[in-house]
Amino acid sequence: MFNMNKKYLDTKKGLPSEVKTGIIIVVVAVILLLFMYFLTTKILAEDSSDDTKVTENSIQYDKILAGESFNQNDSEYYVIYYDSSDEYSTIGSLISSYQLNNTTTKLYSVDLSDGMNKKYVIDSDGSIVTDNASSLRVKDNTLIKFKDNKVDEVVTDINEITSILNS
């Protein structure tokens, strides 16, 4: 009987150590969860304030498919056919420079490395065909000037292309 009274007296003094440890763990976990919650909401609030900046989106109309060469809305325009995967080509920088500096005659670009344009590329021994969109065949680094959706001029010499696009 004496043992039972001792246990009763120990519990009267306070909680057993296992219960104390459990309560401490629960309290620390709740504090950590609350800290993480407030930290997360603060970070998300900062991120959402960055999202409120208005950015103007523009659709890029200067890059077209080869089949669209004959049906642009401009009365006079150039279409350059080039291979963007050629790392030694300067055509990409010529196109950018022309589009930034020239506002009189529109320049459209056709990337011949694009899978949709592969059927318009001729072999090295083939000849360029510019009758219409369905029979169009060009080679890398070809510049065609269109007037009223008809071919006006075809340039394949890289020096001539450079001269036209730099003017």
C-alpha positions in Angstrom: 0.0 0.0 0.0 2.8 2.3 0.7 3.9 2.1 -2.9 0.6 3.2 -4.2 0.5 6.2 -2.0 4.0 7.3 -3.1 2.9 7.2 -6.8 -0.2 9.2 -5.9 1.9 11.7 -4.1 4.4 12.0 -7.0 1.6 12.8 -9.4 0.1 15.3 -7.0 3.4 17.2 -7.1 3.4 17.6 -10.8 3.1 15.8 -14.1 5.3 12.9 -14.9 8.4 13.6 -17.0 7.1 11.9 -20.1 4.1 14.1 -20.2 6.2 17.2 -19.6 8.5 16.2 -22.5 5.5 15.6 -24.8 3.9 18.9 -24.0 7.2 20.7 -24.6 7.6 19.0 -28.0 4.1 19.9 -29.0 4.5 23.6 -28.0 7.9 23.8 -29.9 6.3 22.2 -33.0 3.4 24.7 -32.9 5.7 27.6 -32.5 7.8 26.4 -35.5 4.7 25.9 -37.6 3.5 29.4 -36.8 6.9 30.8 -37.6 7.0 29.0 -41.0 3.5 30.1 -41.8 4.2 33.8 -41.1 7.6 33.6 -43.0 5.9 32.0 -46.0 3.1 34.5 -46.1 5.6 37.3 -45.9 7.6 35.9 -48.8 4.5 35.3 -50.9 3.3 38.9 -50.2 6.7 40.2 -51.5 6.5 38.0 -54.6 3.0 39.1 -55.4 4.0 42.7 -55.2 6.6 42.1 -57.9 3.9 40.5 -60.1 1.9 43.7 -60.2 4.4 45.4 -62.6 2.8 45.7 -66.0 4.8 44.4 -68.8 3.8 45.0 -72.4 3.7 41.8 -74.4 4.2 42.0 -78.1 3.6 39.3 -80.7 6.6 38.7 -83.0 5.3 39.0 -86.6 8.7 39.3 -88.3 9.5 35.6 -88.3 7.2 33.7 -90.7 7.0 30.3 -92.3 8.3 30.0 -95.9 4.7 29.2 -97.2 3.6 32.6 -95.9 6.1 34.5 -98.0 3.6 35.4 -100.7 0.7 36.6 -98.5 2.0 39.4 -96.3 -0.1 42.6 -96.0 2.6 45.0 -97.0 2.8 46.3 -100.5 6.6 46.0 -100.6 8.7 43.8 -98.3 11.7 41.6 -98.1 11.9 38.0 -96.9 15.2 36.5 -95.9 15.7 32.8 -95.8 18.5 31.6 -93.6 19.6 28.8 -91.3 19.6 30.0 -87.6 21.5 26.9 -86.6 24.6 28.0 -88.5 26.7 29.6 -85.8 29.1 31.2 -88.3 26.3 33.1 -90.1 26.0 36.8 -89.7 22.5 36.9 -91.1 20.9 36.9 -87.6 22.6 40.1 -86.6 21.9 41.7 -90.0 18.2 40.9 -89.6 18.1 42.5 -86.1 20.0 45.6 -87.2 17.8 46.0 -90.2 14.6 45.6 -88.2 15.8 48.2 -85.6 17.0 50.8 -88.1 14.8 50.5 -91.2 11.2 51.4 -91.1 10.5 51.9 -94.8 10.5 48.3 -96.1 9.5 45.5 -93.8 11.8 42.5 -93.5 10.4 39.1 -92.6 12.7 36.2 -91.8 12.3 32.5 -92.5 14.4 30.0 -90.5 15.2 27.1 -92.8 16.3 25.0 -89.8 12.7 24.9 -88.7 11.0 21.6 -89.5 8.0 23.3 -91.1 10.4 25.0 -93.7 12.5 22.0 -94.6 10.4 21.2 -97.7 11.2 24.6 -99.2 15.0 24.1 -99.1 16.7 23.0 -102.3 19.7 20.7 -102.7 23.1 22.2 -103.5 22.6 21.3 -107.2 18.9 22.5 -107.4 17.8 25.8 -108.7 15.7 28.4 -106.8 12.0 28.5 -107.7 9.9 31.6 -106.8 6.8 31.2 -108.9 4.3 30.8 -106.0 4.1 29.5 -102.4 3.5 25.9 -103.2 6.4 25.6 -105.6 8.8 27.8 -103.6 12.3 26.4 -103.3 15.2 28.4 -101.9 18.7 27.9 -100.5 20.3 29.2 -97.3 21.0 33.0 -97.4 18.4 34.0 -100.0 16.8 37.4 -99.9 13.6 38.0 -101.9 12.0 41.3 -102.5 8.2 41.2 -102.9 6.0 43.8 -104.5 2.3 43.4 -104.3 2.8 39.7 -103.2 4.9 38.9 -106.3 8.6 38.3 -106.5 10.4 41.5 -107.6 14.0 40.5 -106.9 16.0 37.5 -105.8 19.4 37.9 -104.1 21.6 35.0 -103.1 25.1 36.6 -102.9 25.9 37.2 -99.2 27.8 40.4 -100.0 24.8 41.8 -101.8 22.4 40.7 -99.0 24.7 42.4 -96.5 24.7 45.6 -98.6 20.9 45.7 -98.9 20.3 45.0 -95.3 22.9 47.6 -94.1 21.5 50.4 -96.3 
